[in-house]
Amino acid sequence: MKTRICFLYLIIHIGIILFSTSCENEIPYTPAHSEPQLIMNALLDAGETENYVYLNLSGIHGLSHVEEATVNLYVNGQLIEKAEELPPLKPIGSLDMVYDPNAPLNNLPEIAKRKKFRITTVLAPGDDIRLEATAENGKYHTTADVTVPYPVNPIHVDTCLASLREYNGWGTYRQYKVTLQDRPGEKNYYRLDIRNDITTYGQYDNYKDTIVYSRETEVINREDVILTDGNPSSSEDDEDDFFGTYIENKYNVFTDGRFSGTTCTLKVYTKLYNYDNSGLYNITRRSRSIIVRLLSISEAEFRYLKALNTLESGNYEEALMEPIIIPSNVKGGLGFVGISSETRMTMQLPDEIIDNENLPPYTQ
């Protein structure tokens, strides 16, 4: 009996060794080939005279570009516009040296090769919108249907200069208090957008008069209860976030869950943008305007931008956090199409006149 038990132990021991050894072997993973799909992305704005639609092809190893495509816009069931295809971007910097006008896609990153189409039709609240894209001589066909939401009533904006805690002390920022009236009787979704548009007049080193336009859109919303979803913070809190769990609301989206049917006031900040980053010499004047936009968006666009907030955050760890699923409302392909209606307020700041005695005589 003792011999049989020892023999049984020997068999079990050998089995464990063989099993352990087999676990070290790599099992090759060869996923089935997936046919590319047409990707259509667009965030349309009923308050703009130009909107853009982008097309790509999906792939196992990354995006690929579309050779031939068309985009049509339907409004309330009627074909209104065939979107204009825009030429591809020209490489900048060192790539200019190898730019080939007969092959403009050479040396461009794949994201820059995507097809870009311009729509100029003015969209109105309540319109039913359909975007229809076909590519590669009809091989791919996608559609997306959205309805233009209704905007809120005019917003009220108060501004002042205020001190805000920074990592190295205190700094002066522009504070905004944006008051809006929620649309009653429905669940609403919003997005706050603040644009600092700067026009700089000066010269390049060849003394050629030049105008440079720039737009800054960064908004600091950490103190606002609504934009932080009930979790306001300070710079000290950001410094103490050792594990990096805070996900910034980069796109400033929010719901009316805390003020349904009533008014609310958002408190945010932007930089003053008193510095110059135009790259010009002999600057003579800087003009600045501030546009505060309150966008009414759909629930689908709200969830789409919330997902992007997480994916684009430096604190998102794919291995430790729940996977993020990007919403898609494109039929026959991939991507997302959203549309918003805006209420805006524009503030024109006094021009900054620069008396530069070093200018050449003909420009003084």
Helices and strands as residue ranges (DSSP letters): H 2-23, E 38-45, E 51-57, E 69-75, E 78-82, E 84-85, G 93-98, G 110-113, E 115-119, E 128-135, E 140-147, E 156-166, E 169-181, E 189-203, E 209-216, H 235-240, E 253-255, E 263-270, E 281-297, H 299-311, E 337-348, E 352-353, G 361-363
